Amino acid sequence: MSEAVTRTLTTPPGLLASLDPLLREWLPRQRWFAGKGRPVTGFTLVSATELLPASSRLGLYHLLVRAQQPLVPGHSAPGGPGDCYQLLIGMREALPPRLAPALIGHVTEGPLTGHTIYDALHDPRPAELLLEAMRTRARIGGLRFERDPDAEIRPGLVPRVMTAEQSNSSVVYGDTLILKLLRRIVPGINPDLELPLALARRGNPRVPAPAAWMVADLGDEPYVLGVLQPFVRGAADGWELALRRLAKGEDFSAAARELGRATAEVHTALADALPTATLGHSQIQALVDGMIERLEDAVQAVPTLRPYSAGLHSAYEALGDLAAEGRTWTAQRVHGDLHLGQCLRSPSGQWWLIDFEGEPSKPMAERRMPQPTERDIAGMLRSFDYAAQSADPPAPEWARMCRAAYCTGYADVAGRDPRTDPVLLRAYETDKAVYEVVYEARHRPDWLPVPLSAIRRLAAPDGTDLM
């Protein structure tokens, strides 16, 4: 392996002021920006690292900036004020036509005056630089690039940025490796690196093993910036695959059963690799209280939920009653945001689970807490419902078959069918459906009937009949 390359750098004064007016316009338009609906009132520079000098034909800065935004009364936006974002800022005198979609703007003041700046992840040269830094374990300013010594990272792989991203950005290198660059950055151990590393050490084949990663050393805790993993060539996104099957009227239950098996394999490996916990009355009551609070907030935000409020409360109260009777549950590390879009199916039919960062809107400490595996299972059951309800016409029987097959596959491996704990599963699925109602009401009102169809079922007295 090559020796680590170390470079120390200084930041030119006035750098952020030079970029500020352009970033205020550009950042809120990005799909991964968490604070939509609120103006950006300013920025705080967390770190700036010059990767290529601005005096050259192509300059490159790696920035971590906090976007200051006011809180809007009654609006619980996913990103609070001061969210930290990772930016890769390229600088040229003029952009070639191929980079026009990446344009941020033209700088008219400060140390970058006269430059055109753009999102450099779309440019092959900066993307190649990141791969080479990981391959050689470089240290550049406060940035640290690490790698698995046994992983093969060939130099010269041709990069291409992926366009179907939401909360992060990804670059594929030669159909061999894929770099997931985290956009909203928080300090501490990130489960998107932590959990795949733990699974790789256990030899679990269902999660691509990290080949390398990027870290910023700032203060007492590191900031994980990106993870490089093997690219599953020819793989189909689980959500898109399910929609294609639905459009053709094809059965998906065999694939759903295999996905259940894959989920159980990952859960089993995580329980073996990392500590577990027992949840008793006090812990479950705290969980129930959180669910009830979210429901009450949701009813205020979406009055359409009000007729179902009592029935939904009963789903949570039933769980609290079980805990009060002395029932306990095992908690462990889980995926945290599992749905069909977080799964890939290879041409050979093998399922892979990806994107272990959990719900980005949750604090990191909460994302890393042990939880019952039903949290993940409920998320996947909701995903089957979403696919079926988005079909024209809706296909509830398709969803029922997929949900049942998924639980059966899970039981094949885990030795325990999730349906044997209907109260816990109903509570988690209800909590997820309530979240979906609020999200759709705010962002996609036309989709509101999808989670509402589940709300009606879950609020009914026989709401534990999940299949």
KABELKA-V630354 format. One record per residue. N is the residue number from 0. RES is the residue in one small letter. SS is DSSP state (2 for helix, 1 for strand, 0 for the rest). PHI is phi in whole degrees, -180 to 180 (999 if undefined). OMEGA is omega in whole degrees, 0 to 359 (* if undefined). Layout:
n:N res:RES ss:SS phi:PHI omega:OMEGA
n:N res:RES ss:SS phi:PHI omega:OMEGA
This chain:
n:0 res:m ss:0 phi:999 omega:179
n:1 res:s ss:0 phi:-68 omega:175
n:2 res:e ss:0 phi:-68 omega:179
n:3 res:a ss:0 phi:-64 omega:178
n:4 res:v ss:0 phi:-96 omega:182
n:5 res:t ss:1 phi:-121 omega:175
n:6 res:r ss:1 phi:-134 omega:174
n:7 res:t ss:0 phi:-103 omega:189
n:8 res:l ss:0 phi:-137 omega:172
n:9 res:t ss:0 phi:-122 omega:181
n:10 res:t ss:0 phi:-99 omega:179
n:11 res:p ss:0 phi:-66 omega:179
n:12 res:p ss:0 phi:-63 omega:178
n:13 res:g ss:0 phi:81 omega:183
n:14 res:l ss:2 phi:-61 omega:184
n:15 res:l ss:2 phi:-67 omega:178
n:16 res:a ss:2 phi:-61 omega:178
n:17 res:s ss:2 phi:-66 omega:184
n:18 res:l ss:2 phi:-93 omega:191
n:19 res:d ss:2 phi:-49 omega:185
n:20 res:p ss:2 phi:-63 omega:180
n:21 res:l ss:2 phi:-76 omega:181
n:22 res:l ss:2 phi:-66 omega:179
n:23 res:r ss:2 phi:-61 omega:180
n:24 res:e ss:2 phi:-84 omega:189
n:25 res:w ss:2 phi:-81 omega:189
n:26 res:l ss:2 phi:-59 omega:181
n:27 res:p ss:2 phi:-64 omega:180
n:28 res:r ss:2 phi:-84 omega:183
n:29 res:q ss:0 phi:-80 omega:183
n:30 res:r ss:0 phi:-63 omega:182
n:31 res:w ss:0 phi:-89 omega:179
n:32 res:f ss:0 phi:-75 omega:189
n:33 res:a ss:0 phi:-85 omega:189
n:34 res:g ss:0 phi:-101 omega:183
n:35 res:k ss:0 phi:-64 omega:180
n:36 res:g ss:0 phi:93 omega:179
n:37 res:r ss:0 phi:-129 omega:181
n:38 res:p ss:0 phi:-69 omega:171
n:39 res:v ss:1 phi:-87 omega:184
n:40 res:t ss:1 phi:-101 omega:179
n:41 res:g ss:1 phi:169 omega:181
n:42 res:f ss:1 phi:-133 omega:170
n:43 res:t ss:1 phi:-120 omega:180
n:44 res:l ss:1 phi:-82 omega:176
n:45 res:v ss:1 phi:-88 omega:175
n:46 res:s ss:1 phi:-160 omega:176
n:47 res:a ss:1 phi:-138 omega:182
n:48 res:t ss:1 phi:-128 omega:178
n:49 res:e ss:1 phi:-82 omega:180
n:50 res:l ss:1 phi:-92 omega:173
n:51 res:l ss:1 phi:-136 omega:187
n:52 res:p ss:0 phi:-64 omega:180
n:53 res:a ss:0 phi:-64 omega:181
n:54 res:s ss:0 phi:-77 omega:181
n:55 res:s ss:0 phi:-86 omega:181
n:56 res:r ss:0 phi:-59 omega:177
n:57 res:l ss:0 phi:-126 omega:175
n:58 res:g ss:1 phi:-98 omega:183
n:59 res:l ss:1 phi:-149 omega:174
n:60 res:y ss:1 phi:-119 omega:168
n:61 res:h ss:1 phi:-100 omega:183
n:62 res:l ss:1 phi:-123 omega:163
n:63 res:l ss:1 phi:-117 omega:183
n:64 res:v ss:1 phi:-130 omega:173
n:65 res:r ss:1 phi:-97 omega:179
n:66 res:a ss:1 phi:-94 omega:180
n:67 res:q ss:1 phi:-83 omega:180
n:68 res:q ss:1 phi:-141 omega:177
n:69 res:p ss:0 phi:-75 omega:172
n:70 res:l ss:0 phi:-80 omega:178
n:71 res:v ss:0 phi:-97 omega:181
n:72 res:p ss:0 phi:-56 omega:178
n:73 res:g ss:0 phi:78 omega:181
n:74 res:h ss:0 phi:-123 omega:181
n:75 res:s ss:0 phi:-89 omega:181
n:76 res:a ss:0 phi:-65 omega:182
n:77 res:p ss:0 phi:-65 omega:179
n:78 res:g ss:0 phi:-114 omega:178
n:79 res:g ss:0 phi:-78 omega:179
n:80 res:p ss:0 phi:-65 omega:178
n:81 res:g ss:0 phi:84 omega:176
n:82 res:d ss:1 phi:-59 omega:182
n:83 res:c ss:1 phi:-98 omega:182
n:84 res:y ss:1 phi:-121 omega:176
n:85 res:q ss:1 phi:-97 omega:181
n:86 res:l ss:1 phi:-125 omega:172
n:87 res:l ss:1 phi:-114 omega:189
n:88 res:i ss:1 phi:-101 omega:175
n:89 res:g ss:1 phi:-93 omega:181
n:90 res:m ss:1 phi:-132 omega:175
n:91 res:r ss:1 phi:-138 omega:173
n:92 res:e ss:0 phi:-68 omega:177
n:93 res:a ss:0 phi:-152 omega:181
n:94 res:l ss:0 phi:-88 omega:170
n:95 res:p ss:0 phi:-68 omega:184
n:96 res:p ss:2 phi:-54 omega:182
n:97 res:r ss:2 phi:-65 omega:181
n:98 res:l ss:2 phi:-102 omega:182
n:99 res:a ss:2 phi:-56 omega:180
n:100 res:p ss:2 phi:-65 omega:182
n:101 res:a ss:2 phi:-93 omega:185
n:102 res:l ss:1 phi:-61 omega:170
n:103 res:i ss:1 phi:-101 omega:176
n:104 res:g ss:1 phi:161 omega:183
n:105 res:h ss:1 phi:-112 omega:185
n:106 res:v ss:0 phi:-82 omega:183
n:107 res:t ss:0 phi:-118 omega:179
n:108 res:e ss:0 phi:-152 omega:177
n:109 res:g ss:0 phi:85 omega:187
n:110 res:p ss:0 phi:-67 omega:180
n:111 res:l ss:0 phi:-104 omega:181
n:112 res:t ss:0 phi:-53 omega:179
n:113 res:g ss:0 phi:93 omega:180
n:114 res:h ss:0 phi:-93 omega:167
n:115 res:t ss:1 phi:-97 omega:181
n:116 res:i ss:1 phi:-111 omega:186
n:117 res:y ss:1 phi:-156 omega:177
n:118 res:d ss:1 phi:-75 omega:191
n:119 res:a ss:2 phi:-73 omega:179
n:120 res:l ss:2 phi:-64 omega:179
n:121 res:h ss:2 phi:-83 omega:184
n:122 res:d ss:0 phi:-103 omega:184
n:123 res:p ss:2 phi:-56 omega:185
n:124 res:r ss:2 phi:-62 omega:176
n:125 res:p ss:2 phi:-62 omega:179
n:126 res:a ss:2 phi:-64 omega:177
n:127 res:e ss:2 phi:-64 omega:180
n:128 res:l ss:2 phi:-62 omega:179
n:129 res:l ss:2 phi:-63 omega:180
n:130 res:l ss:2 phi:-64 omega:181
n:131 res:e ss:2 phi:-66 omega:178
n:132 res:a ss:2 phi:-63 omega:177
n:133 res:m ss:2 phi:-70 omega:181
n:134 res:r ss:2 phi:-63 omega:184
n:135 res:t ss:0 phi:-100 omega:180
n:136 res:r ss:0 phi:55 omega:184
n:137 res:a ss:0 phi:-72 omega:169
n:138 res:r ss:1 phi:-124 omega:183
n:139 res:i ss:1 phi:-129 omega:185
n:140 res:g ss:0 phi:59 omega:178
n:141 res:g ss:0 phi:-88 omega:181
n:142 res:l ss:1 phi:-93 omega:179
n:143 res:r ss:1 phi:-125 omega:181
n:144 res:f ss:1 phi:-111 omega:183
n:145 res:e ss:1 phi:-118 omega:179
n:146 res:r ss:1 phi:-153 omega:171
n:147 res:d ss:0 phi:-75 omega:184
n:148 res:p ss:0 phi:-62 omega:181
n:149 res:d ss:0 phi:-93 omega:182
n:150 res:a ss:0 phi:-81 omega:178
n:151 res:e ss:0 phi:-90 omega:175
n:152 res:i ss:0 phi:-126 omega:183
n:153 res:r ss:0 phi:-78 omega:175
n:154 res:p ss:0 phi:-73 omega:172
n:155 res:g ss:0 phi:81 omega:178
n:156 res:l ss:0 phi:-69 omega:184
n:157 res:v ss:0 phi:-78 omega:182
n:158 res:p ss:1 phi:-90 omega:169
n:159 res:r ss:1 phi:-147 omega:181
n:160 res:v ss:1 phi:-80 omega:178
n:161 res:m ss:0 phi:-88 omega:185
n:162 res:t ss:0 phi:-99 omega:185
n:163 res:a ss:0 phi:-90 omega:181
n:164 res:e ss:0 phi:-114 omega:178
n:165 res:q ss:0 phi:-120 omega:186
n:166 res:s ss:0 phi:-90 omega:180
n:167 res:n ss:1 phi:-144 omega:177
n:168 res:s ss:1 phi:-130 omega:182
n:169 res:s ss:1 phi:-134 omega:176
n:170 res:v ss:1 phi:-125 omega:177
n:171 res:v ss:1 phi:-98 omega:180
n:172 res:y ss:1 phi:-111 omega:174
n:173 res:g ss:0 phi:57 omega:183
n:174 res:d ss:0 phi:54 omega:180
n:175 res:t ss:0 phi:-117 omega:182
n:176 res:l ss:1 phi:-132 omega:176
n:177 res:i ss:1 phi:-133 omega:178
n:178 res:l ss:1 phi:-102 omega:172
n:179 res:k ss:1 phi:-95 omega:180
n:180 res:l ss:1 phi:-96 omega:180
n:181 res:l ss:1 phi:-70 omega:183
n:182 res:r ss:0 phi:-98 omega:178
n:183 res:r ss:1 phi:-96 omega:192
n:184 res:i ss:1 phi:-107 omega:175
n:185 res:v ss:0 phi:-131 omega:181
n:186 res:p ss:0 phi:-74 omega:174
n:187 res:g ss:1 phi:107 omega:180
n:188 res:i ss:0 phi:-70 omega:182
n:189 res:n ss:0 phi:-96 omega:181
n:190 res:p ss:2 phi:-63 omega:179
n:191 res:d ss:2 phi:-69 omega:172
n:192 res:l ss:2 phi:-104 omega:185
n:193 res:e ss:2 phi:-58 omega:186
n:194 res:l ss:2 phi:-72 omega:175
n:195 res:p ss:2 phi:-60 omega:176
n:196 res:l ss:2 phi:-64 omega:179
n:197 res:a ss:2 phi:-63 omega:179
n:198 res:l ss:2 phi:-69 omega:179
n:199 res:a ss:2 phi:-63 omega:179
n:200 res:r ss:2 phi:-67 omega:176
n:201 res:r ss:0 phi:-93 omega:178
n:202 res:g ss:0 phi:71 omega:180
n:203 res:n ss:0 phi:-72 omega:186
n:204 res:p ss:0 phi:-89 omega:187
n:205 res:r ss:0 phi:-93 omega:181
n:206 res:v ss:0 phi:-132 omega:177
n:207 res:p ss:0 phi:-58 omega:185
n:208 res:a ss:0 phi:-75 omega:178
n:209 res:p ss:1 phi:-58 omega:176
n:210 res:a ss:1 phi:-93 omega:180
n:211 res:a ss:1 phi:-163 omega:180
n:212 res:w ss:1 phi:-157 omega:180
n:213 res:m ss:1 phi:-115 omega:182
n:214 res:v ss:1 phi:-139 omega:171
n:215 res:a ss:1 phi:-108 omega:179
n:216 res:d ss:1 phi:-93 omega:182
n:217 res:l ss:1 phi:-132 omega:180
n:218 res:g ss:0 phi:72 omega:186
n:219 res:d ss:0 phi:-81 omega:185
n:220 res:e ss:1 phi:-122 omega:177
n:221 res:p ss:1 phi:-77 omega:173
n:222 res:y ss:1 phi:-113 omega:177
n:223 res:v ss:1 phi:-75 omega:186
n:224 res:l ss:1 phi:-106 omega:183
n:225 res:g ss:1 phi:-172 omega:181
n:226 res:v ss:1 phi:-133 omega:178
n:227 res:l ss:1 phi:-103 omega:182
n:228 res:q ss:1 phi:-135 omega:175
n:229 res:p ss:1 phi:-60 omega:177
n:230 res:f ss:0 phi:-90 omega:180
n:231 res:v ss:0 phi:-82 omega:187
n:232 res:r ss:0 phi:-66 omega:177
n:233 res:g ss:0 phi:77 omega:183
n:234 res:a ss:0 phi:-74 omega:178
n:235 res:a ss:1 phi:-106 omega:173
n:236 res:d ss:1 phi:-64 omega:185
n:237 res:g ss:2 phi:-59 omega:179
n:238 res:w ss:2 phi:-66 omega:180
n:239 res:e ss:2 phi:-65 omega:178
n:240 res:l ss:2 phi:-63 omega:179
n:241 res:a ss:2 phi:-62 omega:180
n:242 res:l ss:2 phi:-64 omega:178
n:243 res:r ss:2 phi:-65 omega:178
n:244 res:r ss:2 phi:-63 omega:179
n:245 res:l ss:2 phi:-61 omega:182
n:246 res:a ss:2 phi:-61 omega:180
n:247 res:k ss:0 phi:-91 omega:182
n:248 res:g ss:0 phi:70 omega:184
n:249 res:e ss:0 phi:-96 omega:178
n:250 res:d ss:0 phi:-70 omega:180
n:251 res:f ss:0 phi:-124 omega:189
n:252 res:s ss:2 phi:-68 omega:179
n:253 res:a ss:2 phi:-65 omega:178
n:254 res:a ss:2 phi:-66 omega:179
n:255 res:a ss:2 phi:-65 omega:179
n:256 res:r ss:2 phi:-65 omega:177
n:257 res:e ss:2 phi:-65 omega:178
n:258 res:l ss:2 phi:-67 omega:175
n:259 res:g ss:2 phi:-62 omega:177
n:260 res:r ss:2 phi:-63 omega:180
n:261 res:a ss:2 phi:-61 omega:179
n:262 res:t ss:2 phi:-60 omega:180
n:263 res:a ss:2 phi:-65 omega:178
n:264 res:e ss:2 phi:-62 omega:179
n:265 res:v ss:2 phi:-67 omega:179
n:266 res:h ss:2 phi:-61 omega:180
n:267 res:t ss:2 phi:-62 omega:180
n:268 res:a ss:2 phi:-67 omega:179
n:269 res:l ss:2 phi:-66 omega:178
n:270 res:a ss:2 phi:-66 omega:179
n:271 res:d ss:2 phi:-78 omega:187
n:272 res:a ss:2 phi:-87 omega:188
n:273 res:l ss:0 phi:-131 omega:184
n:274 res:p ss:0 phi:-61 omega:173
n:275 res:t ss:0 phi:-112 omega:181
n:276 res:a ss:1 phi:-145 omega:175
n:277 res:t ss:1 phi:-108 omega:180
n:278 res:l ss:1 phi:-101 omega:177
n:279 res:g ss:0 phi:-104 omega:187
n:280 res:h ss:2 phi:-59 omega:185
n:281 res:s ss:2 phi:-64 omega:181
n:282 res:q ss:2 phi:-68 omega:179
n:283 res:i ss:2 phi:-68 omega:178
n:284 res:q ss:2 phi:-64 omega:176
n:285 res:a ss:2 phi:-63 omega:177
n:286 res:l ss:2 phi:-62 omega:180
n:287 res:v ss:2 phi:-63 omega:180
n:288 res:d ss:2 phi:-59 omega:178
n:289 res:g ss:2 phi:-65 omega:178
n:290 res:m ss:2 phi:-64 omega:180
n:291 res:i ss:2 phi:-65 omega:178
n:292 res:e ss:2 phi:-62 omega:179
n:293 res:r ss:2 phi:-65 omega:178
n:294 res:l ss:2 phi:-64 omega:181
n:295 res:e ss:2 phi:-63 omega:176
n:296 res:d ss:2 phi:-64 omega:181
n:297 res:a ss:2 phi:-66 omega:179
n:298 res:v ss:2 phi:-63 omega:176
n:299 res:q ss:2 phi:-67 omega:183
n:300 res:a ss:2 phi:-78 omega:183
n:301 res:v ss:0 phi:-130 omega:183
n:302 res:p ss:2 phi:-57 omega:178
n:303 res:t ss:2 phi:-56 omega:181
n:304 res:l ss:2 phi:-76 omega:190
n:305 res:r ss:2 phi:-56 omega:180
n:306 res:p ss:2 phi:-62 omega:183
n:307 res:y ss:2 phi:-102 omega:189
n:308 res:s ss:2 phi:-59 omega:183
n:309 res:a ss:2 phi:-63 omega:180
n:310 res:g ss:2 phi:-65 omega:179
n:311 res:l ss:2 phi:-71 omega:174
n:312 res:h ss:2 phi:-56 omega:183
n:313 res:s ss:2 phi:-63 omega:178
n:314 res:a ss:2 phi:-64 omega:180
n:315 res:y ss:2 phi:-77 omega:182
n:316 res:e ss:2 phi:-64 omega:178
n:317 res:a ss:2 phi:-63 omega:178
n:318 res:l ss:2 phi:-69 omega:178
n:319 res:g ss:2 phi:-61 omega:179
n:320 res:d ss:2 phi:-65 omega:178
n:321 res:l ss:2 phi:-61 omega:180
n:322 res:a ss:2 phi:-65 omega:180
n:323 res:a ss:2 phi:-64 omega:179
n:324 res:e ss:0 phi:-81 omega:178
n:325 res:g ss:0 phi:105 omega:179
n:326 res:r ss:0 phi:-68 omega:176
n:327 res:t ss:0 phi:-124 omega:179
n:328 res:w ss:1 phi:-135 omega:175
n:329 res:t ss:1 phi:-89 omega:176
n:330 res:a ss:1 phi:-117 omega:181
n:331 res:q ss:1 phi:-151 omega:174
n:332 res:r ss:0 phi:-71 omega:181
n:333 res:v ss:0 phi:-132 omega:178
n:334 res:h ss:0 phi:-63 omega:174
n:335 res:g ss:0 phi:98 omega:178
n:336 res:d ss:0 phi:-154 omega:189
n:337 res:l ss:0 phi:-83 omega:173
n:338 res:h ss:0 phi:-159 omega:186
n:339 res:l ss:2 phi:-60 omega:180
n:340 res:g ss:2 phi:-71 omega:177
n:341 res:q ss:2 phi:-98 omega:183
n:342 res:c ss:1 phi:-129 omega:176
n:343 res:l ss:1 phi:-122 omega:177
n:344 res:r ss:1 phi:-118 omega:182
n:345 res:s ss:0 phi:-74 omega:178
n:346 res:p ss:0 phi:-57 omega:179
n:347 res:s ss:0 phi:-81 omega:179
n:348 res:g ss:0 phi:99 omega:180
n:349 res:q ss:0 phi:-81 omega:176
n:350 res:w ss:1 phi:-92 omega:174
n:351 res:w ss:1 phi:-124 omega:174
n:352 res:l ss:1 phi:-104 omega:183
n:353 res:i ss:0 phi:-132 omega:172
n:354 res:d ss:0 phi:59 omega:184
n:355 res:f ss:0 phi:-94 omega:183
n:356 res:e ss:0 phi:-75 omega:182
n:357 res:g ss:0 phi:77 omega:180
n:358 res:e ss:0 phi:-75 omega:185
n:359 res:p ss:0 phi:-59 omega:182
n:360 res:s ss:0 phi:-76 omega:182
n:361 res:k ss:0 phi:-87 omega:175
n:362 res:p ss:0 phi:-60 omega:184
n:363 res:m ss:2 phi:-60 omega:180
n:364 res:a ss:2 phi:-60 omega:179
n:365 res:e ss:2 phi:-69 omega:180
n:366 res:r ss:2 phi:-65 omega:183
n:367 res:r ss:0 phi:-96 omega:181
n:368 res:m ss:0 phi:-76 omega:173
n:369 res:p ss:0 phi:-62 omega:181
n:370 res:q ss:1 phi:-142 omega:174
n:371 res:p ss:0 phi:-61 omega:180
n:372 res:t ss:0 phi:-63 omega:178
n:373 res:e ss:2 phi:-60 omega:176
n:374 res:r ss:2 phi:-59 omega:178
n:375 res:d ss:2 phi:-67 omega:184
n:376 res:i ss:2 phi:-62 omega:178
n:377 res:a ss:2 phi:-61 omega:178
n:378 res:g ss:2 phi:-61 omega:180
n:379 res:m ss:2 phi:-72 omega:177
n:380 res:l ss:2 phi:-62 omega:176
n:381 res:r ss:2 phi:-63 omega:181
n:382 res:s ss:2 phi:-66 omega:176
n:383 res:f ss:2 phi:-61 omega:177
n:384 res:d ss:2 phi:-60 omega:181
n:385 res:y ss:2 phi:-60 omega:180
n:386 res:a ss:2 phi:-60 omega:183
n:387 res:a ss:2 phi:-66 omega:182
n:388 res:q ss:2 phi:-75 omega:178
n:389 res:s ss:0 phi:-84 omega:179
n:390 res:a ss:0 phi:-75 omega:178
n:391 res:d ss:0 phi:-125 omega:2
n:392 res:p ss:0 phi:-80 omega:177
n:393 res:p ss:0 phi:-57 omega:186
n:394 res:a ss:0 phi:-126 omega:184
n:395 res:p ss:2 phi:-62 omega:180
n:396 res:e ss:2 phi:-68 omega:176
n:397 res:w ss:2 phi:-60 omega:179
n:398 res:a ss:2 phi:-63 omega:181
n:399 res:r ss:2 phi:-59 omega:180
n:400 res:m ss:2 phi:-66 omega:180
n:401 res:c ss:2 phi:-67 omega:181
n:402 res:r ss:2 phi:-62 omega:179
n:403 res:a ss:2 phi:-65 omega:181
n:404 res:a ss:2 phi:-65 omega:179
n:405 res:y ss:2 phi:-61 omega:180
n:406 res:c ss:2 phi:-65 omega:178
n:407 res:t ss:2 phi:-64 omega:177
n:408 res:g ss:2 phi:-62 omega:178
n:409 res:y ss:2 phi:-61 omega:181
n:410 res:a ss:2 phi:-65 omega:179
n:411 res:d ss:2 phi:-56 omega:183
n:412 res:v ss:2 phi:-96 omega:186
n:413 res:a ss:2 phi:-78 omega:184
n:414 res:g ss:0 phi:75 omega:180
n:415 res:r ss:0 phi:-146 omega:181
n:416 res:d ss:0 phi:-84 omega:180
n:417 res:p ss:2 phi:-58 omega:182
n:418 res:r ss:2 phi:-70 omega:177
n:419 res:t ss:2 phi:-80 omega:175
n:420 res:d ss:2 phi:-124 omega:189
n:421 res:p ss:2 phi:-65 omega:182
n:422 res:v ss:2 phi:-67 omega:178
n:423 res:l ss:2 phi:-65 omega:182
n:424 res:l ss:2 phi:-66 omega:178
n:425 res:r ss:2 phi:-64 omega:180
n:426 res:a ss:2 phi:-62 omega:180
n:427 res:y ss:2 phi:-68 omega:180
n:428 res:e ss:2 phi:-69 omega:177
n:429 res:t ss:2 phi:-63 omega:179
n:430 res:d ss:2 phi:-60 omega:179
n:431 res:k ss:2 phi:-66 omega:181
n:432 res:a ss:2 phi:-65 omega:177
n:433 res:v ss:2 phi:-63 omega:176
n:434 res:y ss:2 phi:-59 omega:182
n:435 res:e ss:2 phi:-63 omega:179
n:436 res:v ss:2 phi:-60 omega:181
n:437 res:v ss:2 phi:-64 omega:181
n:438 res:y ss:2 phi:-62 omega:184
n:439 res:e ss:2 phi:-67 omega:179
n:440 res:a ss:2 phi:-61 omega:182
n:441 res:r ss:2 phi:-85 omega:191
n:442 res:h ss:2 phi:-114 omega:183
n:443 res:r ss:0 phi:-142 omega:184
n:444 res:p ss:2 phi:-56 omega:180
n:445 res:d ss:2 phi:-65 omega:181
n:446 res:w ss:2 phi:-91 omega:184
n:447 res:l ss:2 phi:-55 omega:178
n:448 res:p ss:2 phi:-60 omega:182
n:449 res:v ss:2 phi:-65 omega:178
n:450 res:p ss:2 phi:-69 omega:180
n:451 res:l ss:2 phi:-65 omega:177
n:452 res:s ss:2 phi:-64 omega:176
n:453 res:a ss:2 phi:-74 omega:179
n:454 res:i ss:2 phi:-58 omega:180
n:455 res:r ss:2 phi:-61 omega:180
n:456 res:r ss:2 phi:-69 omega:185
n:457 res:l ss:2 phi:-71 omega:180
n:458 res:a ss:2 phi:-84 omega:182
n:459 res:a ss:0 phi:-72 omega:180
n:460 res:p ss:0 phi:-57 omega:179
n:461 res:d ss:0 phi:-98 omega:183
n:462 res:g ss:0 phi:-64 omega:177
n:463 res:t ss:0 phi:-75 omega:179
n:464 res:d ss:0 phi:-81 omega:189
n:465 res:l ss:0 phi:-76 omega:184
n:466 res:m ss:0 phi:-108 omega:*
